Amino acid sequence: MSFYNLLQQYPAAGLRERLAQTTSQEIDRALAKATISINDFISLLSPSMSAVQLELLAARAHRMTSQRFGRTIQLYAPLYLSNECHNGCKYCGFSADNHDLRRKTLNDAEILREADHLHRQGFQHILLLTGEAPEAAGVAYLEHAVQLLAPKFSSLSIEVFPMASDEYQRLAKAGIDGLALYQETYDETLDPELHPFGPKSDFRYRLEGPKRGGEAGLRRIGIGALLGLGDYLTDAFYTGLHARYLMHRFWKTQVSISFPRLRPAEGGFAPRSMVSDRQLTQLICALRLLLPDAGLVMSTRESAEFRDNLLPLGITQMSAGSCTAPGGYEGDEGDGEQFAINDQRSPEEIRSVLAERGYEAVWKDWDGAFLNPQT
């Protein structure tokens, strides 16, 4: 069964009704279970959860994360290769409608200069990002970029346009081991409004992208919804359902979930719903109970204080020292950025904070040689 077909089994209207009608007793029963079902997950997302119940949920999430991951946080950095894009996304600074944005695709020298900056700071896990303009930064461009970067880093992932299975296989062969592909919102009815033109307007093709990446043998798959585009509770549920589907289908693959909340970007898009710190904390803890082995990722979209406070509650990966503009690490910082970051601390500052709180910053959790045991 495709995930699209599974999605149809949980209509949004019925899901919202179920969330609204959840009782305190149902939440207590879910909190008491050793293994969380999909129905229990709905209960744990309920807005009727009390402060006392949230404390119990957070305590369980903390224990489970400590048991599965210890006191380690993997650090990674984004490397933006291009901001050229054909999508008309209403909420993104890279939108093709943003005619004031300085468009840029890095050349070889610029890629290496950005890579050297990140390598000097200690990073070994890099996420490569582009807009969706394959003629400017397509598969061949990415393949070449990987060849330039692979000698410097032990792990390279992509957050780019959705691809066919054979294209993911091609990049996996070049050295890409991870894929991040966010659905933005799982509400298909909102898609024409949010993505009026461009390749992202193909809702189902994007939705099935992580499955194609799994079929191509990628060892990491990251998903998530951009919280605030639609109803955050239904998007939160569908994100958990999607991750669970991928973990069952590709059991050798590390599945991770990100929790981006809308941040300021060119165009001034206003979120439909504001997701509070409490709501986001509840969502993260509920997902930890549903998916004990999933990676949970917190980016520099969030404030330093909030990221620090979430450390014990399920987070396993964090970005650090991020810049969202192509060439921004060594060039004109902020010129051509996708969105404004919030946590401005350097990687070393974040490493120090982790150490003070009893956590170890992990820069490299595996080696690329594992993919080539003959070498």
LOLUM-456172 format. One record per residue (C-alpha): x, y negated, z; residue number from 1. Coordinates in Angstrom, 1 decimal, decimal comma. Example, Ala and Ser with C-alpha at 12.3 -4.5 7.8 and 13.67 -1.06 7.14 Angstrom:
# LOLUM-456172
+--------+--------+--------+-----+
!      u !      v !      w ! num !
+--------+--------+--------+-----+
!   12,3 !    4,5 !    7,8 !   1 !
!   13,7 !    1,1 !    7,1 !   2 !
+--------+--------+--------+-----+
***
This chain:
# LOLUM-456172
+--------+--------+--------+-----+
!      u !      v !      w ! num !
+--------+--------+--------+-----+
!    0,0 !    0,0 !    0,0 !   1 !
!    1,3 !   -3,5 !   -0,8 !   2 !
!    1,3 !   -6,1 !    1,9 !   3 !
!   -1,1 !   -8,2 !   -0,1 !   4 !
!   -3,7 !   -5,3 !    0,2 !   5 !
!   -3,0 !   -5,0 !    3,9 !   6 !
!   -3,5 !   -8,8 !    4,3 !   7 !
!   -7,0 !   -8,5 !    2,8 !   8 !
!   -7,9 !   -6,2 !    5,7 !   9 !
!   -7,6 !   -9,1 !    8,2 !  10 !
!   -9,8 !  -11,9 !    6,8 !  11 !
!   -8,9 !  -15,3 !    8,4 !  12 !
!  -12,4 !  -16,1 !    9,5 !  13 !
!  -12,8 !  -12,9 !   11,4 !  14 !
!   -9,3 !  -13,3 !   12,9 !  15 !
!  -10,1 !  -16,8 !   14,2 !  16 !
!  -13,3 !  -15,5 !   15,7 !  17 !
!  -11,4 !  -12,7 !   17,4 !  18 !
!   -8,8 !  -15,0 !   18,8 !  19 !
!  -11,4 !  -17,4 !   20,1 !  20 !
!  -13,4 !  -14,7 !   21,8 !  21 !
!  -10,4 !  -12,9 !   23,5 !  22 !
!  -11,1 !  -12,5 !   27,2 !  23 !
!   -8,6 !  -12,9 !   30,1 !  24 !
!   -9,1 !   -9,2 !   30,8 !  25 !
!   -8,0 !   -8,3 !   27,3 !  26 !
!   -4,9 !  -10,4 !   27,7 !  27 !
!   -4,1 !   -8,6 !   31,0 !  28 !
!   -4,5 !   -5,2 !   29,4 !  29 !
!   -2,2 !   -6,1 !   26,6 !  30 !
!    0,4 !   -7,5 !   29,0 !  31 !
!    0,3 !   -4,2 !   30,9 !  32 !
!    1,0 !   -1,9 !   27,9 !  33 !
!    4,4 !   -0,6 !   27,2 !  34 !
!    3,8 !   -0,6 !   23,4 !  35 !
!    1,9 !   -3,4 !   21,8 !  36 !
!   -0,6 !   -2,6 !   19,0 !  37 !
!   -1,8 !   -5,1 !   16,4 !  38 !
!   -5,0 !   -5,7 !   18,4 !  39 !
!   -3,0 !   -6,3 !   21,5 !  40 !
!   -0,9 !   -8,8 !   19,5 !  41 !
!   -4,1 !  -10,7 !   18,7 !  42 !
!   -4,8 !  -10,9 !   22,4 !  43 !
!   -1,3 !  -12,2 !   23,2 !  44 !
!   -1,7 !  -15,0 !   20,7 !  45 !
!   -5,0 !  -16,1 !   22,2 !  46 !
!   -5,3 !  -19,8 !   23,1 !  47 !
!   -7,2 !  -18,8 !   26,2 !  48 !
!   -4,0 !  -17,4 !   27,8 !  49 !
!   -3,5 !  -18,9 !   31,2 !  50 !
!   -0,2 !  -20,4 !   32,6 !  51 !
!    0,2 !  -17,4 !   34,9 !  52 !
!   -0,3 !  -14,9 !   32,0 !  53 !
!    2,2 !  -16,9 !   29,9 !  54 !
!    4,8 !  -16,6 !   32,7 !  55 !
!    4,2 !  -12,8 !   32,7 !  56 !
!    4,5 !  -12,7 !   28,9 !  57 !
!    7,8 !  -14,7 !   29,0 !  58 !
!    9,2 !  -12,4 !   31,7 !  59 !
!    8,5 !   -9,3 !   29,6 !  60 !
!    9,9 !  -10,9 !   26,5 !  61 !
!   13,1 !  -11,8 !   28,4 !  62 !
!   13,5 !   -8,2 !   29,8 !  63 !
!   12,9 !   -6,6 !   26,4 !  64 !
!   15,4 !   -9,0 !   24,6 !  65 !
!   18,1 !   -8,3 !   27,2 !  66 !
!   17,6 !   -4,5 !   26,9 !  67 !
!   17,7 !   -4,6 !   23,1 !  68 !
!   20,2 !   -7,4 !   22,3 !  69 !
!   22,1 !   -8,1 !   25,6 !  70 !
!   23,2 !  -11,7 !   26,1 !  71 !
!   24,4 !  -12,5 !   22,7 !  72 !
!   23,3 !  -15,1 !   20,1 !  73 !
!   24,4 !  -14,8 !   16,5 !  74 !
!   25,4 !  -18,2 !   15,0 !  75 !
!   25,0 !  -19,0 !   11,3 !  76 !
!   25,1 !  -22,0 !    9,1 !  77 !
!   23,2 !  -23,0 !    6,0 !  78 !
!   25,1 !  -24,0 !    2,9 !  79 !
!   22,9 !  -25,9 !    0,4 !  80 !
!   24,1 !  -25,4 !   -3,1 !  81 !
!   21,4 !  -27,3 !   -5,0 !  82 !
!   18,4 !  -29,5 !   -4,4 !  83 !
!   17,1 !  -29,3 !   -7,9 !  84 !
!   13,5 !  -27,9 !   -7,9 !  85 !
!   10,4 !  -27,5 !  -10,2 !  86 !
!    8,0 !  -27,0 !   -7,3 !  87 !
!    5,4 !  -29,7 !   -6,4 !  88 !
!    5,3 !  -28,7 !   -2,7 !  89 !
!    3,6 !  -31,5 !   -0,8 !  90 !
!    5,6 !  -31,1 !    2,4 !  91 !
!    9,2 !  -30,7 !    1,1 !  92 !
!   11,9 !  -33,3 !    0,4 !  93 !
!   13,1 !  -31,3 !   -2,6 !  94 !
!    9,7 !  -31,6 !   -4,3 !  95 !
!    9,8 !  -32,4 !   -8,0 !  96 !
!    7,5 !  -35,2 !   -7,2 !  97 !
!   10,2 !  -36,9 !   -5,1 !  98 !
!   11,7 !  -39,0 !   -7,9 !  99 !
!   13,9 !  -41,0 !   -5,5 ! 100 !
!   15,9 !  -37,9 !   -4,4 ! 101 !
!   19,4 !  -37,7 !   -5,7 ! 102 !
!   19,6 !  -34,3 !   -7,4 ! 103 !
!   22,8 !  -32,4 !   -7,1 ! 104 !
!   24,1 !  -28,9 !   -7,8 ! 105 !
!   27,5 !  -28,1 !   -6,4 ! 106 !
!   30,4 !  -27,2 !   -8,7 ! 107 !
!   33,1 !  -24,8 !   -7,8 ! 108 !
!   35,3 !  -27,3 !   -6,0 ! 109 !
!   32,4 !  -28,7 !   -4,0 ! 110 !
!   31,3 !  -25,1 !   -3,0 ! 111 !
!   34,8 !  -24,3 !   -1,8 ! 112 !
!   35,1 !  -27,6 !    0,1 ! 113 !
!   31,8 !  -27,0 !    2,0 ! 114 !
!   32,9 !  -23,4 !    2,6 ! 115 !
!   36,3 !  -24,4 !    4,0 ! 116 !
!   34,5 !  -26,8 !    6,4 ! 117 !
!   32,2 !  -24,0 !    7,8 ! 118 !
!   35,1 !  -21,5 !    7,9 ! 119 !
!   37,2 !  -23,9 !   10,0 ! 120 !
!   34,4 !  -24,1 !   12,5 ! 121 !
!   34,4 !  -20,3 !   12,9 ! 122 !
!   31,3 !  -19,3 !   10,9 ! 123 !
!   31,3 !  -15,9 !    9,3 ! 124 !
!   27,6 !  -15,7 !    8,6 ! 125 !
!   26,4 !  -18,2 !    5,9 ! 126 !
!   23,0 !  -18,7 !    4,4 ! 127 !
!   23,0 !  -20,0 !    0,8 ! 128 !
!   20,1 !  -22,3 !   -0,2 ! 129 !
!   18,8 !  -23,8 !   -3,4 ! 130 !
!   15,6 !  -25,3 !   -4,7 ! 131 !
!   13,7 !  -23,4 !   -7,4 ! 132 !
!   15,3 !  -24,5 !  -10,7 ! 133 !
!   16,8 !  -21,3 !  -12,1 ! 134 !
!   18,4 !  -23,2 !  -15,1 ! 135 !
!   20,4 !  -25,3 !  -12,7 ! 136 !
!   21,1 !  -22,7 !  -10,0 ! 137 !
!   19,9 !  -19,3 !  -11,1 ! 138 !
!   21,1 !  -15,7 !  -10,6 ! 139 !
!   24,3 !  -16,2 !  -12,6 ! 140 !
!   25,1 !  -19,3 !  -10,7 ! 141 !
!   24,5 !  -17,6 !   -7,4 ! 142 !
!   26,5 !  -14,6 !   -8,4 ! 143 !
!   29,5 !  -16,8 !   -9,2 ! 144 !
!   29,1 !  -18,7 !   -5,9 ! 145 !
!   29,2 !  -15,4 !   -4,0 ! 146 !
!   32,4 !  -14,4 !   -5,8 ! 147 !
!   33,9 !  -17,7 !   -4,6 ! 148 !
!   32,6 !  -17,4 !   -1,0 ! 149 !
!   33,0 !  -13,6 !   -0,3 ! 150 !
!   36,7 !  -13,8 !    0,6 ! 151 !
!   35,9 !  -16,3 !    3,3 ! 152 !
!   32,9 !  -14,8 !    5,1 ! 153 !
!   31,8 !  -11,4 !    6,3 ! 154 !
!   28,1 !  -12,0 !    5,6 ! 155 !
!   26,3 !  -14,0 !    2,9 ! 156 !
!   22,5 !  -14,3 !    2,7 ! 157 !
!   20,3 !  -16,3 !    0,3 ! 158 !
!   17,2 !  -18,5 !    0,8 ! 159 !
!   16,4 !  -19,3 !   -2,8 ! 160 !
!   13,6 !  -18,6 !   -5,3 ! 161 !
!   11,8 !  -15,2 !   -5,4 ! 162 !
!   13,4 !  -12,7 !   -7,7 ! 163 !
!   12,7 !   -9,4 !   -9,4 ! 164 !
!   14,1 !   -6,2 !   -7,8 ! 165 !
!   16,9 !   -5,9 !  -10,4 ! 166 !
!   18,0 !   -9,5 !   -9,8 ! 167 !
!   18,2 !   -8,8 !   -6,0 ! 168 !
!   20,2 !   -5,7 !   -6,9 ! 169 !
!   22,6 !   -7,7 !   -9,0 ! 170 !
!   23,2 !  -10,1 !   -6,1 ! 171 !
!   23,5 !   -7,3 !   -3,6 ! 172 !
!   26,2 !   -5,8 !   -5,8 ! 173 !
!   28,0 !   -9,2 !   -5,9 ! 174 !
!   28,1 !   -9,3 !   -2,1 ! 175 !
!   24,8 !  -10,7 !   -0,8 ! 176 !
!   23,5 !   -8,7 !    2,1 ! 177 !
!   20,6 !  -10,7 !    3,3 ! 178 !
!   17,4 !  -12,5 !    2,1 ! 179 !
!   15,3 !  -15,2 !    3,7 ! 180 !
!   12,0 !  -15,8 !    2,0 ! 181 !
!    9,3 !  -17,7 !    3,8 ! 182 !
!    5,7 !  -17,6 !    2,6 ! 183 !
!    5,2 !  -21,1 !    4,1 ! 184 !
!    1,5 !  -20,2 !    4,8 ! 185 !
!   -0,4 !  -17,0 !    4,4 ! 186 !
!   -3,6 !  -18,8 !    3,7 ! 187 !
!   -4,0 !  -18,2 !   -0,1 ! 188 !
!   -6,9 !  -20,7 !   -0,2 ! 189 !
!   -4,5 !  -23,6 !    0,7 ! 190 !
!   -2,0 !  -22,6 !   -2,0 ! 191 !
!   -3,3 !  -24,7 !   -4,9 ! 192 !
!   -3,4 !  -27,8 !   -2,7 ! 193 !
!    0,0 !  -27,3 !   -1,1 ! 194 !
!    1,7 !  -26,0 !   -4,3 ! 195 !
!   -0,1 !  -27,7 !   -7,2 ! 196 !
!    2,5 !  -26,8 !   -9,7 ! 197 !
!    5,8 !  -24,8 !  -10,0 ! 198 !
!    6,8 !  -21,2 !   -9,5 ! 199 !
!    5,8 !  -21,3 !   -5,8 ! 200 !
!    2,1 !  -21,6 !   -6,8 ! 201 !
!    2,2 !  -17,8 !   -7,6 ! 202 !
!    1,2 !  -16,8 !   -4,1 ! 203 !
!    1,3 !  -13,0 !   -4,5 ! 204 !
!    4,7 !  -12,9 !   -6,3 ! 205 !
!    6,2 !  -14,8 !   -3,5 ! 206 !
!    4,4 !  -12,7 !   -0,9 ! 207 !
!    5,9 !   -9,4 !   -2,3 ! 208 !
!    9,4 !  -10,9 !   -2,6 ! 209 !
!   10,7 !   -9,5 !    0,7 ! 210 !
!    9,5 !   -6,0 !   -0,4 ! 211 !
!   11,5 !   -6,3 !   -3,6 ! 212 !
!   14,5 !   -7,3 !   -1,6 ! 213 !
!   14,1 !   -4,2 !    0,6 ! 214 !
!   13,8 !   -2,0 !   -2,4 ! 215 !
!   17,1 !   -3,5 !   -3,7 ! 216 !
!   18,8 !   -2,3 !   -0,5 ! 217 !
!   19,4 !   -5,7 !    1,2 ! 218 !
!   20,3 !   -5,0 !    4,8 ! 219 !
!   18,7 !   -8,2 !    6,2 ! 220 !
!   15,3 !   -9,6 !    5,4 ! 221 !
!   14,0 !  -12,8 !    7,0 ! 222 !
!   10,4 !  -14,1 !    6,8 ! 223 !
!    8,3 !  -16,8 !    8,5 ! 224 !
!    5,6 !  -19,4 !    8,1 ! 225 !
!    6,1 !  -23,1 !    8,1 ! 226 !
!    4,0 !  -23,9 !   11,2 ! 227 !
!    1,7 !  -26,8 !   10,7 ! 228 !
!    0,8 !  -26,3 !    7,0 ! 229 !
!   -2,3 !  -24,3 !    7,9 ! 230 !
!   -3,9 !  -22,7 !   11,0 ! 231 !
!   -0,9 !  -21,8 !   13,0 ! 232 !
!   -2,5 !  -18,9 !   14,9 ! 233 !
!   -3,6 !  -17,0 !   11,8 ! 234 !
!   -0,2 !  -17,7 !   10,2 ! 235 !
!    1,5 !  -16,4 !   13,3 ! 236 !
!   -0,6 !  -13,2 !   13,2 ! 237 !
!    0,1 !  -12,6 !    9,5 ! 238 !
!    3,8 !  -13,2 !   10,1 ! 239 !
!    3,9 !  -10,5 !   12,7 ! 240 !
!    1,8 !   -8,2 !   10,5 ! 241 !
!    4,2 !   -8,8 !    7,6 ! 242 !
!    7,3 !   -8,1 !    9,7 ! 243 !
!    5,8 !   -4,9 !   11,1 ! 244 !
!    5,0 !   -3,8 !    7,6 ! 245 !
!    8,6 !   -4,4 !    6,4 ! 246 !
!   10,1 !   -2,7 !    9,4 ! 247 !
!    8,1 !    0,4 !    8,9 ! 248 !
!    8,8 !    0,5 !    5,2 ! 249 !
!   12,5 !   -0,3 !    5,3 ! 250 !
!   13,6 !    1,2 !    8,6 ! 251 !
!   17,3 !    0,7 !    7,8 ! 252 !
!   16,9 !   -3,0 !    7,2 ! 253 !
!   17,2 !   -5,7 !   10,0 ! 254 !
!   14,0 !   -7,8 !    9,8 ! 255 !
!   14,0 !  -11,2 !   11,3 ! 256 !
!   11,4 !  -14,0 !   11,8 ! 257 !
!   11,9 !  -17,7 !   11,9 ! 258 !
!    9,6 !  -20,3 !   13,5 ! 259 !
!   10,0 !  -23,6 !   11,6 ! 260 !
!    7,7 !  -26,4 !   12,6 ! 261 !
!    7,2 !  -29,2 !   10,1 ! 262 !
!    9,9 !  -31,8 !   10,3 ! 263 !
!   10,1 !  -35,3 !    8,7 ! 264 !
!   10,9 !  -35,2 !    5,0 ! 265 !
!   10,6 !  -37,5 !    2,0 ! 266 !
!    6,9 !  -38,1 !    1,1 ! 267 !
!    5,6 !  -38,3 !    4,7 ! 268 !
!    3,5 !  -35,1 !    4,6 ! 269 !
!    1,4 !  -34,9 !    7,8 ! 270 !
!    0,9 !  -31,5 !    9,5 ! 271 !
!   -2,6 !  -30,2 !    9,5 ! 272 !
!   -2,1 !  -28,8 !   13,0 ! 273 !
!    0,5 !  -29,8 !   15,6 ! 274 !
!    2,1 !  -26,8 !   17,3 ! 275 !
!    3,1 !  -27,6 !   20,8 ! 276 !
!    6,2 !  -26,3 !   22,6 ! 277 !
!    3,9 !  -24,1 !   24,8 ! 278 !
!    2,1 !  -22,6 !   21,8 ! 279 !
!    5,4 !  -21,9 !   20,0 ! 280 !
!    6,8 !  -20,3 !   23,2 ! 281 !
!    3,8 !  -18,0 !   23,5 ! 282 !
!    4,1 !  -17,1 !   19,8 ! 283 !
!    7,8 !  -16,2 !   20,1 ! 284 !
!    7,2 !  -14,1 !   23,3 ! 285 !
!    4,2 !  -12,3 !   21,7 ! 286 !
!    6,2 !  -11,4 !   18,7 ! 287 !
!    9,1 !  -10,0 !   20,9 ! 288 !
!    6,6 !   -7,6 !   22,5 ! 289 !
!    5,1 !   -6,6 !   19,2 ! 290 !
!    8,5 !   -6,1 !   17,5 ! 291 !
!   11,2 !   -5,3 !   20,1 ! 292 !
!   14,0 !   -4,8 !   17,5 ! 293 !
!   13,3 !   -7,8 !   15,3 ! 294 !
!   15,7 !  -10,7 !   15,1 ! 295 !
!   14,1 !  -14,0 !   16,2 ! 296 !
!   15,6 !  -17,1 !   14,7 ! 297 !
!   15,6 !  -20,7 !   15,9 ! 298 !
!   17,0 !  -23,4 !   13,6 ! 299 !
!   18,2 !  -26,9 !   14,2 ! 300 !
!   14,7 !  -28,2 !   13,2 ! 301 !
!   14,1 !  -28,0 !   17,0 ! 302 !
!   15,5 !  -30,2 !   19,7 ! 303 !
!   18,6 !  -29,2 !   21,7 ! 304 !
!   16,6 !  -29,0 !   24,9 ! 305 !
!   13,9 !  -26,8 !   23,5 ! 306 !
!   16,4 !  -24,4 !   21,8 ! 307 !
!   18,3 !  -24,1 !   25,1 ! 308 !
!   15,2 !  -23,3 !   27,0 ! 309 !
!   14,1 !  -20,6 !   24,6 ! 310 !
!   17,3 !  -18,7 !   24,9 ! 311 !
!   16,1 !  -16,2 !   27,5 ! 312 !
!   12,7 !  -15,5 !   25,8 ! 313 !
!   13,6 !  -13,6 !   22,7 ! 314 !
!   15,8 !  -15,7 !   20,4 ! 315 !
!   18,7 !  -13,7 !   18,9 ! 316 !
!   20,0 !  -16,0 !   16,1 ! 317 !
!   20,6 !  -19,8 !   15,9 ! 318 !
!   21,9 !  -22,1 !   13,3 ! 319 !
!   24,4 !  -24,7 !   14,4 ! 320 !
!   25,9 !  -27,9 !   13,0 ! 321 !
!   23,5 !  -27,8 !   10,1 ! 322 !
!   23,2 !  -30,1 !    7,1 ! 323 !
!   20,3 !  -29,8 !    4,6 ! 324 !
!   21,8 !  -31,8 !    1,7 ! 325 !
!   24,1 !  -30,2 !   -1,0 ! 326 !
!   27,6 !  -31,3 !   -0,3 ! 327 !
!   26,6 !  -32,8 !    3,0 ! 328 !
!   29,2 !  -31,3 !    5,3 ! 329 !
!   32,1 !  -32,9 !    3,5 ! 330 !
!   30,3 !  -35,6 !    1,4 ! 331 !
!   27,6 !  -38,2 !    1,9 ! 332 !
!   25,8 !  -36,7 !    4,9 ! 333 !
!   22,0 !  -36,8 !    4,6 ! 334 !
!   21,9 !  -38,0 !    1,0 ! 335 !
!   19,6 !  -35,6 !   -0,8 ! 336 !
!   18,5 !  -33,7 !    2,3 ! 337 !
!   15,5 !  -31,3 !    2,4 ! 338 !
!   14,4 !  -32,3 !    5,9 ! 339 !
!   15,8 !  -34,1 !    8,9 ! 340 !
!   17,4 !  -31,8 !   11,6 ! 341 !
!   16,8 !  -32,4 !   15,3 ! 342 !
!   19,6 !  -30,6 !   17,2 ! 343 !
!   22,7 !  -32,6 !   16,2 ! 344 !
!   25,2 !  -30,8 !   18,3 ! 345 !
!   28,4 !  -29,3 !   16,8 ! 346 !
!   28,9 !  -25,6 !   16,6 ! 347 !
!   31,5 !  -25,9 !   19,4 ! 348 !
!   29,1 !  -27,7 !   21,6 ! 349 !
!   26,5 !  -25,0 !   21,1 ! 350 !
!   29,0 !  -22,3 !   21,8 ! 351 !
!   29,9 !  -24,1 !   25,1 ! 352 !
!   26,3 !  -24,4 !   26,1 ! 353 !
!   25,8 !  -20,7 !   25,4 ! 354 !
!   28,8 !  -19,8 !   27,5 ! 355 !
!   27,6 !  -21,9 !   30,4 ! 356 !
!   24,3 !  -20,1 !   30,4 ! 357 !
!   25,9 !  -16,7 !   30,3 ! 358 !
!   25,5 !  -15,9 !   26,6 ! 359 !
!   28,1 !  -15,0 !   24,1 ! 360 !
!   28,2 !  -16,7 !   20,7 ! 361 !
!   28,6 !  -14,0 !   18,0 ! 362 !
!   30,2 !  -15,3 !   14,8 ! 363 !
!   30,6 !  -12,0 !   13,1 ! 364 !
!   28,5 !   -8,9 !   14,0 ! 365 !
!   29,6 !   -6,7 !   11,1 ! 366 !
!   32,1 !   -6,5 !    8,3 ! 367 !
!   31,5 !   -6,5 !    4,5 ! 368 !
!   33,8 !   -3,4 !    4,3 ! 369 !
!   30,9 !   -1,4 !    5,7 ! 370 !
!   29,2 !   -1,8 !    2,3 ! 371 !
!   32,3 !   -0,4 !    0,5 ! 372 !
!   33,5 !    2,6 !    2,6 ! 373 !
!   35,8 !    3,7 !   -0,3 ! 374 !
!   37,9 !    0,5 !   -0,2 ! 375 !
+--------+--------+--------+-----+
***
